[in-house]
Each structure stands twice: as C-alpha cells, then as structure tokens.
Amino acid sequence: LSPFSADQSILRFRTITTSYFRGAQGILLVYDVTCRDSFQGIRNWISEIQMHADVNVNKVLIGNKCDIDERRAVTYDEGAALAEEYNIPFFESSAKLDTNVEKAFVTIATNVKERLLVDGASASTGGHRIKASNAQSSGKGAGCAC
C-alpha cells in the first residue's frame, strides 16, 4: 500500500503534471482495484485534467490488478459507472497477466487519431467543427477475463 493518500499524490505531482497535461492528446487514468483510495482519487485527477488539459483530450479509465479478486476493493460496476459519468471508455486490466493492456492502449490511440482527423477536417472546412460519431468507443464489457 502506498504511504500517500490520493489527495497527497495530487499535491506531490501537481508541479509536474500541469506541463504534461498541457500538450497531452490522450490520458490513461489508472487505479488499483485493490485500493479504494486510488479509485477515489480519479475524480481529483479528472478535475486536474479539466483545469490544465485541452478540453477535447481523450481519456480512458483503467482498473488495474483485476487478477487479484480476493483483495478487490472496487467493483467492476463502480468503475464502469464512473467511466459512464464522464463518458470515457473503461477497462479492467491485469498488467501481470496482460489482460486488456493492449486493448486500452489501442483504444486511446484510435480515439486520439479519430479526433485529430476530425480536427484536421474542421480546419479545412473553414473552422466549422465536424463532430465524429462515436469518437470514443465505449469499452463496455471489457472486464477482466481472469
């Protein structure tokens, strides 16, 4: 377990995250399913992103360590509900077992690419923004297959 609470981690990294957010095209929000504090910190991170990143930055929510079900502190449904609240894709993953890791990265990369293509198209149409249909895939049903 981390000796830092979610609030302490934000304060600790605030000085460097602002510059990372500024140019970010995609952000992976990762919490540990065995640590409720890390899940509760996601709202704080989203708030930081909203203050410092581009309004259109793509995000994906990932609940990691889904292979450790006996120590689970955050349910799949809680993660899915949070992702739905912010309209971002959600995955549960296991870095140890390589569950949904590639899928999460491919999703964020695809969503960024689609958004940038739309942004390029809107620039070439005189600044009129063209809305991409389903630019952020839902990622629903991407729970741990452990």
C-alpha angles and dihedrals in degrees: 000000000000117000088219126079120224091260092050092051091054092050091046094053100031093099094058101032095063091066092045093050093049095070100025120129095183135017129199111208106202128186132174112247088211093056118063092190091062090052093048089051092062092082089055091050091049089051090052090049091051090052099044111022132071111280090239098049111137118239136190126192116218128187104201130199095040087153090073097070095155090064097039114143098169122052125223089243092056091053092046091049092052091049091049090050090058094034094238131133117265133207136170110216144180114211088188093057095029092240114165093339095119091039091056093049093045090050094053092044092049093047092049091048092049092048093048091049090052091047089051091049092050090051090054092049095061097273097303106141117233112208115224115226110238093348090167111052113221098237086204115157091029094124125145114291091204 
